[in-house]
Amino acid sequence: MGTKRRAGLAAAVAAAPVGLAYRFALAYRARAGYPRRFPPAVEPPVRGLPFEAITVRSGDLGLPGWFIPARGGAPGPGVALVHGWESARDRTLPNIEFLHAAGFHCLTFDVRGHGANPAEVLPISGGEFGLDAGAAFETLIARPEVTDGAILGHSMGGIGSILAAAADPRVAALVATSSPADPYRLTRQTFRLAHLPIPDPIAYPLAWLTTRVYLRPRDHRVEDISATRAIARYRGPVLLVHGDLDQVVPVGHVRRLETAVRAARAIDPGAAPVETVVISGGHHSWLYEFEEYRRTVATFLARTLGGPLDPLAAGDAAAAVRAVRLPDVETSFHAVAAGGGSGVRTLVQAALPGGTRRDSALDGPLDETDSAD
């Protein structure tokens, strides 16, 4: 075999893993970038809540939402709520129930590509959650009933809430629940959830590549949509909440967020306080079913927003609410559930013809029950 031929063969062999990794990244983006949409199945009156149908303007998009006034519409602080991946505004109603009892006006909406919105052409990331969370906050504080505003987000909505708060100094308080710390670690965690048989020396650089390929269609940079970086820029009051049994976004993510925000504030004595609460026995979703969560969130918001109730009274009112998850609408992360637990199959599919095309089964039913609400 000639020298040039041997060199060419060696180059092809060396390039094969890189090509397969890139193909895997494209397949991951096609599978994971487009959430299945579940229009709201429950309206606020079912939970005893008054509401007004609204539209949140986010760029060229009109996102459907609800405004739920408290205390008969008397002036006071409000909270914009941001749901998680493959969720919708109705899944925030249990949170709204206890916030409403504590006297806060609430606004909730469907993030683009979710709920009653049409499917997106490009993949959705924390960047889109951040843009839409910021638009929701803008809509909230424009209301005549609302004197001051906070943002509360769950999971991907937690990322969106952190990004929105960092971009708008008018955000008077931030509550991030079960929030991933950054895109790279979120990608690595989805590999684990899908049981992909990839050893760490390969998985970590593959997650690095996959994250960048995922974000490329919308020209996002990893550092621009990292919750860890963004939370360090926010100077208002922060409450971070996580469940110690969270297997979707492990509790280590909240520790990274806490470390980042505390390090930033150590050199800024004028910044507002930071609180971190880890709920014993809490999983990724449904933390509002814990009295500790309801009391902590309501007390924090009443204290940082200056009412409308005394913080102790707000905490008591929220704790007394029986906030329970909605029936028969809980879903799991499509990119994980669709694999049927077979990581080997997922890897093989990435190498097959058509493996990098967008998944067409985006709106079918799911049987799993671990939610990202």
C-alpha positions as a printed Julia matrix, in Angstrom:
373×3 Matrix{Float64}:
   0.0    0.0    0.0
   1.42   3.38  -0.98
   2.3    6.05   1.53
  -0.42   8.43   0.34
  -3.04   5.69   0.42
  -2.06   4.67   3.94
  -2.18   8.3    5.05
  -5.62   8.73   3.48
  -6.92   5.6    5.16
  -5.52   6.7    8.51
  -7.18  10.1    8.13
 -10.51   8.46   7.27
 -10.29   6.18  10.3
  -9.44   9.12  12.54
 -12.27  11.21  11.11
 -14.91   8.5   11.47
 -15.54   9.06  15.2
 -15.77  12.81  14.66
 -18.28  12.33  11.84
 -20.33   9.93  13.93
 -20.27  12.36  16.87
 -21.51  15.18  14.66
 -24.22  12.94  13.25
 -25.22  12.0   16.79
 -25.43  15.72  17.69
 -27.73  16.35  14.72
 -29.91  13.4   15.7
 -30.08  14.64  19.29
 -31.17  18.08  18.08
 -33.86  16.56  15.86
 -35.2   14.44  18.72
 -34.78  16.8   21.66
 -35.27  20.25  20.15
 -38.98  20.19  19.42
 -41.32  19.71  22.39
 -44.6   17.88  22.06
 -47.44  20.32  22.52
 -50.25  19.75  25.0
 -52.88  22.54  24.94
 -54.23  23.5   28.35
 -56.8   20.98  29.55
 -57.91  22.91  32.65
 -58.92  26.56  33.0
 -58.55  28.65  36.18
 -62.25  28.51  37.24
 -61.88  24.75  37.71
 -59.49  25.64  40.54
 -61.7   28.45  41.82
 -59.62  31.23  40.26
 -60.85  34.28  38.34
 -59.03  35.0   35.08
 -58.74  37.12  31.99
 -57.48  35.68  28.71
 -54.49  37.7   27.51
 -51.81  37.66  24.82
 -48.11  38.0   25.61
 -46.24  39.69  22.79
 -42.76  38.16  22.39
 -41.16  39.6   19.29
 -43.43  38.71  16.39
 -45.25  36.06  18.41
 -48.52  36.32  20.3
 -48.42  33.78  23.15
 -51.73  32.87  24.82
 -51.95  33.4   28.54
 -54.09  34.14  31.59
 -54.04  36.96  34.07
 -55.39  35.93  37.47
 -56.13  38.97  39.68
 -56.01  38.72  43.46
 -57.93  40.62  46.14
 -60.6   41.75  43.7
 -58.07  43.44  41.46
 -56.77  45.86  44.12
 -53.33  47.31  43.32
 -50.45  45.16  44.5
 -47.48  43.03  43.44
 -47.68  40.3   40.83
 -45.81  37.19  39.73
 -45.15  35.96  36.17
 -44.98  32.15  36.05
 -42.99  30.2   33.45
 -43.72  26.5   32.92
 -41.2   23.83  31.96
 -40.47  21.68  28.91
 -43.43  19.98  27.18
 -45.77  21.71  29.61
 -48.33  24.52  29.38
 -49.87  27.32  31.4
 -52.5   25.14  33.08
 -49.74  23.18  34.81
 -48.82  26.34  36.74
 -52.27  26.56  38.32
 -51.32  24.76  41.57
 -48.6   27.37  42.09
 -51.06  30.13  41.29
 -53.55  28.77  43.81
 -51.28  29.37  46.76
 -49.84  32.61  45.38
 -53.38  33.91  44.85
 -54.24  32.98  48.45
 -51.19  34.96  49.57
 -52.54  38.01  47.71
 -50.4   38.09  44.55
 -51.69  38.84  41.07
 -50.46  36.13  38.68
 -49.77  35.88  34.97
 -49.13  32.59  33.19
 -48.71  31.78  29.5
 -47.64  29.13  26.98
 -43.99  29.4   25.96
 -43.46  29.32  22.18
 -43.73  25.82  20.71
 -45.69  24.68  23.79
 -49.31  24.46  24.87
 -51.7   26.07  22.4
 -48.91  27.59  20.3
 -47.97  26.17  16.89
 -44.83  24.1   16.52
 -41.58  25.97  15.95
 -39.47  25.5   12.83
 -36.19  25.82  14.75
 -35.22  23.98  17.95
 -36.14  25.56  21.26
 -33.65  26.14  24.06
 -33.31  28.14  27.24
 -32.78  31.19  25.05
 -36.38  31.09  23.84
 -37.65  30.47  27.36
 -35.71  33.55  28.43
 -37.13  35.76  25.69
 -40.69  34.66  26.41
 -40.25  34.96  30.19
 -39.06  38.53  29.69
 -42.07  39.29  27.49
 -44.41  37.82  30.12
 -42.86  39.99  32.82
 -43.27  43.03  30.58
 -46.95  42.18  30.14
 -47.36  41.68  33.89
 -45.95  44.99  35.01
 -47.91  46.85  32.33
 -51.12  45.8   34.08
 -52.79  48.63  36.04
 -53.36  46.27  38.97
 -49.66  45.42  39.31
 -47.38  47.68  41.33
 -44.25  45.51  41.26
 -43.32  42.17  39.74
 -41.42  38.93  40.26
 -40.75  35.9   38.08
 -41.16  32.26  39.12
 -40.02  29.49  36.78
 -39.75  25.72  36.88
 -37.07  23.6   35.18
 -36.53  25.08  31.68
 -38.83  27.84  32.86
 -36.35  28.35  35.69
 -33.61  28.98  33.14
 -35.92  31.37  31.3
 -36.76  33.21  34.52
 -33.09  33.61  35.43
 -32.22  34.91  31.96
 -35.16  37.34  32.01
 -34.3   38.62  35.49
 -30.67  39.18  34.52
 -31.8   41.2   31.49
 -34.33  43.44  33.26
 -33.5   45.35  36.47
 -37.23  45.91  37.07
 -37.6   42.27  38.14
 -38.04  42.76  41.88
 -37.58  39.1   42.88
 -36.66  35.78  41.29
 -37.77  32.25  42.21
 -36.1   29.41  40.25
 -37.34  25.89  40.94
 -35.61  22.69  39.75
 -33.55  24.76  37.31
 -30.66  23.36  35.25
 -27.41  25.23  35.75
 -26.26  25.45  32.13
 -26.9   23.95  28.66
 -23.83  21.73  28.68
 -24.71  19.97  31.94
 -28.32  19.65  30.86
 -27.23  17.86  27.68
 -24.94  15.55  29.65
 -27.81  14.73  32.0
 -30.16  13.85  29.15
 -27.57  11.31  27.99
 -27.85   9.69  31.42
 -31.64   9.81  31.43
 -31.7    8.09  28.04
 -29.32   5.39  29.36
 -26.85   6.03  26.56
 -23.92   3.6   27.02
 -21.25   6.29  26.64
 -18.28   6.32  29.04
 -17.45   9.66  30.65
 -14.23  10.29  28.66
 -16.39  10.28  25.53
 -19.65  11.62  26.97
 -18.25  14.92  28.18
 -16.73  16.08  24.87
 -19.75  14.67  23.04
 -22.05  16.78  25.24
 -19.86  19.81  24.49
 -20.25  19.24  20.74
 -23.93  18.31  20.93
 -24.82  21.45  22.88
 -23.21  23.69  20.29
 -24.8   21.87  17.36
 -28.17  22.11  19.12
 -27.88  25.89  19.59
 -26.5   26.72  16.14
 -29.78  27.18  14.18
 -30.77  30.18  16.35
 -27.21  31.48  16.68
 -27.15  31.12  20.45
 -23.89  30.97  22.35
 -23.66  28.66  25.34
 -22.47  31.43  27.64
 -25.37  33.69  26.67
 -28.03  31.22  27.8
 -26.24  29.74  30.8
 -28.3   30.14  33.97
 -25.1   30.03  36.03
 -23.66  33.02  34.21
 -26.93  34.93  34.13
 -27.77  34.55  37.81
 -24.41  36.07  38.69
 -25.51  39.25  36.87
 -28.87  39.6   38.63
 -28.79  41.84  41.69
 -32.3   41.39  43.06
 -33.5   38.91  45.72
 -33.13  35.25  44.7
 -34.83  32.1   45.98
 -33.5   28.81  44.62
 -35.56  25.68  45.34
 -34.78  22.07  44.46
 -35.85  18.59  45.48
 -33.16  16.38  46.94
 -34.51  13.38  44.99
 -34.62  15.15  41.62
 -33.35  12.68  39.03
 -34.15  14.85  36.0
 -32.03  17.81  37.11
 -29.88  16.58  40.02
 -29.52  18.74  43.1
 -25.93  19.54  42.14
 -27.33  22.03  39.63
 -28.82  24.22  42.35
 -25.51  24.12  44.21
 -23.75  25.48  41.13
 -26.32  28.25  40.79
 -25.99  29.1   44.47
 -22.21  29.19  44.28
 -22.29  31.48  41.25
 -24.73  33.99  42.69
 -23.09  34.08  46.12
 -19.63  34.56  44.61
 -20.91  37.5   42.57
 -22.54  39.1   45.6
 -19.54  38.63  47.84
 -17.93  41.5   45.94
 -21.15  43.53  45.77
 -22.34  44.28  49.32
 -25.3   46.25  47.98
 -26.86  43.22  46.26
 -30.02  41.65  47.65
 -30.01  38.41  49.68
 -29.99  34.88  48.28
 -31.91  31.94  49.76
 -31.57  28.26  48.85
 -34.04  25.6   49.99
 -33.69  21.9   49.24
 -36.97  20.06  49.81
 -36.42  16.72  51.53
 -38.24  14.02  49.56
 -38.87  16.38  46.63
 -38.54  15.22  43.04
 -38.26  17.31  39.89
 -41.91  18.29  39.68
 -44.83  18.99  41.99
 -42.82  20.65  44.76
 -45.87  22.83  45.4
 -47.43  19.79  47.08
 -44.99  20.33  49.96
 -46.13  22.79  52.62
 -42.51  23.87  53.1
 -42.33  24.95  49.47
 -45.58  26.93  49.52
 -44.72  28.67  52.79
 -41.15  29.47  51.72
 -42.09  30.93  48.33
 -44.99  33.04  49.63
 -42.97  34.35  52.59
 -40.04  35.23  50.35
 -42.2   37.07  47.83
 -44.19  38.96  50.47
 -40.95  40.1   52.11
 -39.13  41.08  48.91
 -42.13  42.65  47.17
 -43.34  44.46  50.27
 -46.68  42.73  50.64
 -49.53  42.67  50.05
 -49.69  40.57  53.23
 -47.26  40.45  56.1
 -44.67  37.75  55.24
 -45.79  35.51  58.1
 -49.45  35.86  57.11
 -48.62  35.23  53.45
 -46.73  32.07  54.37
 -49.6   30.81  56.52
 -52.15  31.52  53.78
 -50.08  29.7   51.16
 -49.35  26.73  53.42
 -53.06  26.26  54.08
 -53.83  25.76  50.37
 -54.16  22.17  49.19
 -52.17  22.54  45.97
 -52.14  19.27  44.05
 -51.03  18.34  40.55
 -53.51  18.29  37.69
 -54.93  14.86  36.87
 -54.05  12.88  33.75
 -51.95  15.5   32.01
 -48.47  14.73  33.29
 -45.87  13.88  30.63
 -42.21  13.01  30.43
 -39.41  14.52  28.4
 -40.05  13.27  24.85
 -36.42  12.84  23.88
 -35.95  10.4   26.77
 -39.33   8.67  26.71
 -39.33   8.02  22.99
 -36.22   5.91  23.25
 -38.05   3.31  25.31
 -35.06   3.2   27.63
 -32.77   1.78  24.93
 -29.65   3.89  24.77
 -28.04   1.49  22.31
 -30.98   1.9   19.95
 -30.63   5.68  20.16
 -26.98   5.51  19.21
 -27.66   3.16  16.31
 -30.5    5.35  15.03
 -28.15   8.33  14.88
 -26.0    6.5   12.34
 -28.87   5.32  10.14
 -30.31   7.19   7.13
 -32.96   9.61   8.35
 -31.6    9.57  11.89
 -30.89  13.3   11.8
 -34.35  14.3   10.58
 -36.74  15.97  12.96
 -38.97  13.51  14.82
 -42.43  13.59  13.27
 -44.23  12.12  16.29
 -44.31  15.3   18.31
 -47.92  15.41  19.41
 -48.85  11.87  20.29
 -49.8   10.6   23.73
 -47.31   9.53  26.35
 -47.61   6.76  28.88
 -44.92   7.93  31.27
 -45.71  10.04  34.34
 -42.48  11.81  35.33
 -43.21  15.39  34.4
 -41.3   18.55  33.7
 -44.1   20.92  34.61
